[in-house]
């Protein structure tokens, strides 16, 4: 059975481009198209598609409002199709927090004639969104961001607890948590990271597949709603516990030893893919690496 997709965009050109990309895959089928948010809701309720692609800026009802109703009614996973702008990035991450499965950036702006360059990403994310259990996870109640923000404000007003060096460690006095995220990852991070306490005796490193223009908005949203501080890394930045470090766009995130046991974020090679990025940070953190947490043991470079 093909995966049925509902396309929602106020641009007739975008609807045609997205339809062409989806129909080119034998495992996908365009169940219908919608020209505005209200039309999207009506078609979603009528057609009950497996996955919905949703533009953000649409008349009658905008994409964010339509998304919230679709999530509340548990109709289908939604993939946001967003422009590569600062404003578009901020709204996209708002959509992730509200229950969108993931997003696909429009390479050429609000109305893009170059969607073919994002065809592979779109198709792979549609397939991932259609997997069993995805909708249930997305519609599950998450920790409200407002409560997370209150927790963050209260937590940051209290000095962090003193840290002691772990026995048998490298003398750093803290550990590390490394996370690699790709399809569906931003939504998961918005659920998990607000739960981490400010005084966590670890530095957190995120490796993500994301357009460089989206990184500042992504880091700011995490910082605004987490007890821990969140920053986009820069070469030469000192590493501290209780901070979330996000790799900058277009480059791998790596670490170097400085002056004995202190650590810095270092300059790194051009980005290739999420797997090589995760592999690189695991090697820099040490041989005893685990899925989400690991002893912080570095090489002598």
C-alpha positions in Angstrom: 0.0 0.0 0.0 1.4 3.4 -0.9 1.8 6.2 1.7 -0.9 8.7 1.2 0.2 12.4 1.4 -1.8 15.5 1.7 0.0 18.6 0.4 -1.0 22.0 2.0 0.4 25.2 0.4 -1.2 28.4 -0.8 1.1 28.5 -3.9 -0.2 26.5 -6.9 3.4 26.3 -8.1 4.6 24.7 -4.8 1.7 22.3 -4.8 2.7 21.2 -8.4 6.3 20.9 -7.5 5.7 18.9 -4.3 3.2 16.7 -6.1 5.7 15.9 -8.8 8.4 14.9 -6.2 6.0 12.7 -4.3 4.5 11.0 -7.3 7.9 10.2 -8.6 8.3 7.7 -5.8 6.4 4.5 -6.4 5.8 4.1 -2.6 4.1 7.4 -2.2 0.8 8.8 -3.5 -0.7 12.3 -3.4 -4.1 11.9 -1.7 -5.0 15.5 -2.2 -3.9 19.2 -2.1 -5.1 22.1 0.0 -4.7 25.9 -0.8 -5.1 27.3 2.8 -5.2 26.3 6.4 -9.0 25.8 6.5 -8.9 23.7 3.3 -6.1 21.7 4.9 -8.2 20.9 7.9 -11.2 19.9 5.8 -9.1 17.7 3.5 -7.3 16.1 6.4 -10.5 15.2 8.1 -12.0 13.8 4.9 -9.1 12.0 3.4 -7.3 10.8 6.6 -3.9 10.8 4.9 -0.8 9.0 6.3 1.3 12.2 6.3 0.7 15.9 5.7 3.1 18.5 4.3 2.2 21.9 5.7 3.3 25.4 4.5 3.5 28.0 7.4 2.2 31.2 5.8 -1.2 30.5 4.4 -4.5 32.6 4.3 -7.7 31.9 6.2 -5.9 29.7 8.8 -2.1 29.7 9.0 -0.1 26.6 9.0 0.8 26.7 12.8 -2.9 26.9 13.8 -3.8 24.1 11.3 -1.0 22.0 12.8 -2.2 22.4 16.3 -5.7 21.3 15.4 -4.4 18.3 13.4 -2.2 17.2 16.3 -5.1 17.6 18.8 -7.4 15.5 16.6 -4.7 13.0 16.0 -5.2 12.9 12.2 -1.6 12.4 10.8 2.0 13.3 11.3 2.8 16.8 9.9 6.0 17.8 8.1 6.5 21.6 7.9 7.8 23.0 4.6 9.5 26.3 5.6 11.5 29.1 4.0 15.2 29.4 4.8 14.9 32.7 6.7 15.5 33.7 10.3 11.7 34.3 10.8 11.0 31.0 9.0 13.4 29.2 11.2 11.9 30.5 14.5 8.3 29.6 13.3 9.5 26.2 12.2 10.9 25.4 15.7 7.7 26.6 17.2 5.9 24.1 15.0 8.3 21.3 16.3 7.4 22.2 19.9 3.7 22.1 19.0 3.9 18.5 17.6 5.2 18.7 14.0 7.2 15.6 13.1 9.9 17.4 11.2 10.5 20.1 8.6 11.9 20.5 5.1 13.4 23.9 4.1 12.4 25.5 0.8 15.8 26.1 -0.9 14.5 29.2 -2.9 12.3 31.0 -0.3 8.6 31.1 0.3 7.8 30.0 -3.3 10.6 27.8 -4.5 11.3 26.6 -8.0 14.2 24.5 -6.7 12.4 22.0 -4.5 14.0 19.2 -6.5 17.2 19.8 -4.5 15.2 18.9 -1.4 13.4 15.9 -3.0 15.5 13.2 -1.3 15.0 14.8 2.1 11.3 15.3 1.6 10.7 11.7 0.5 12.8 10.2 3.3 11.1 12.3 6.0 7.6 11.3 4.6 8.6 7.7 4.9 9.9 8.1 8.4 6.8 10.0 9.5 4.5 7.2 8.2 6.2 4.5 10.3 3.9 2.8 12.9 3.8 4.6 16.3 4.9 8.0 15.0 1.5 9.6 15.3 1.0 8.3 18.8 4.3 9.7 19.9 3.6 13.1 18.4 0.1 13.4 20.0 1.3 12.3 23.4 1.2 15.2 25.9 4.7 16.8 26.3 5.9 18.9 29.2 4.5 22.4 28.5 7.1 24.9 27.4 5.6 27.5 29.7 6.3 25.3 32.7 9.8 24.6 31.4 10.5 28.3 31.1 9.4 28.9 34.7 11.6 26.1 35.8 14.5 27.6 33.8 14.0 31.1 35.4 13.9 29.7 38.9 16.8 27.3 38.3 19.1 30.0 36.7 18.5 32.3 39.7 20.1 29.6 41.9 23.9 29.2 41.8 24.9 25.7 40.4 26.2 23.2 42.9 30.0 22.8 43.2 31.5 20.0 41.2 34.0 17.4 42.2 36.4 15.5 40.0 35.2 11.9 39.3 37.5 9.2 40.7 39.7 7.7 38.0 38.7 10.4 35.5 40.8 12.7 33.5 40.6 15.4 36.1 38.0 17.5 34.3 35.5 17.2 37.1 32.6 16.6 34.8 31.3 14.2 32.1 29.7 14.6 28.7 26.5 13.7 27.0 26.5 13.5 23.2 23.4 13.4 21.0 23.2 12.9 17.3 19.8 13.8 15.7 18.5 13.6 12.1 14.9 12.9 10.9 12.4 13.7 13.7 15.2 14.8 16.0 14.3 18.4 16.8 10.9 17.4 18.2 12.5 14.8 20.5 15.1 17.3 21.7 12.3 19.8 22.6 10.8 17.0 24.7 14.0 15.8 26.4 16.4 18.8 26.9 14.0 20.9 29.1 14.1 18.0 31.6 17.9 18.3 32.2 18.8 20.2 35.4 20.9 23.3 35.3 23.4 21.7 37.7 23.9 18.6 35.5 27.6 17.7 36.0 28.1 17.3 32.2 28.6 19.3 29.0 26.0 18.3 26.3 27.0 18.2 22.7 24.4 18.1 19.9 25.2 17.0 16.3 22.3 17.7 14.0 21.5 17.7 10.3 20.1 21.2 9.8 20.6 24.2 7.5 23.1 26.6 8.8 20.6 29.5 8.8 18.4 27.6 11.2 21.1 27.0 13.8 20.8 30.4 15.7 17.0 30.1 16.0 17.4 26.5 17.1 19.9 27.3 19.8 17.9 30.3 21.0 14.7 28.2 21.4 16.5 25.5 23.4 18.2 28.2 25.5 14.9 30.0 26.2 13.1 26.8 27.4 15.8 24.9 29.2 17.4 25.2 32.6 20.8 24.6 31.0 22.4 27.3 28.9 22.5 26.6 25.1 25.0 28.1 22.7 26.1 27.7 19.1 29.7 26.7 19.1 32.6 28.8 17.8 36.2 27.7 17.3 38.3 28.2 20.5 35.2 28.3 22.8 36.0 26.9 26.3 33.9 23.9 27.4 32.0 24.1 30.7 29.6 21.7 32.4 25.9 22.7 32.5 26.0 24.0 29.0 24.5 22.6 25.8 26.7 23.0 22.7 25.2 22.9 19.2 27.5 22.5 16.2 27.5 25.4 13.8 26.0 25.1 10.3 28.1 23.4 7.6 30.9 22.0 9.9 31.5 19.0 12.1 31.7 19.5 15.8 34.9 18.4 17.4 37.0 18.9 20.6 40.6 19.6 21.4 42.6 19.4 24.7 44.0 22.7 25.8 46.6 23.4 28.6 46.4 20.1 30.3 42.9 18.9 30.9 40.8 21.9 29.8 38.8 21.5 26.6 38.0 23.8 23.6 35.7 23.5 20.7 38.0 23.3 17.7 37.8 24.2 14.0 36.6 21.2 12.0 36.1 19.8 8.5 33.3 20.6 6.2 30.0 18.8 7.0 29.4 15.6 5.1 26.6 13.7 6.9 25.0 13.0 10.3 26.7 9.6 10.7 30.2 10.9 10.1 29.5 13.9 12.4 28.3 11.6 15.2 31.3 9.3 14.7 33.7 12.2 14.9 32.4 13.6 18.2 32.4 10.0 19.6 36.1 9.6 18.7 36.9 13.0 20.3 35.1 12.2 23.5 36.9 8.9 23.9 36.8 5.2 23.2 34.3 4.4 26.0 31.3 6.0 24.2 27.7 5.1 24.8 24.5 6.1 23.0 23.6 9.2 25.1 26.2 9.4 27.9 29.9 8.7 28.1 33.0 9.2 30.2 34.8 12.4 28.9 38.1 11.0 27.9 39.9 13.0 25.1 42.9 12.4 22.9 46.1 14.5 23.5 45.7 16.5 20.3 
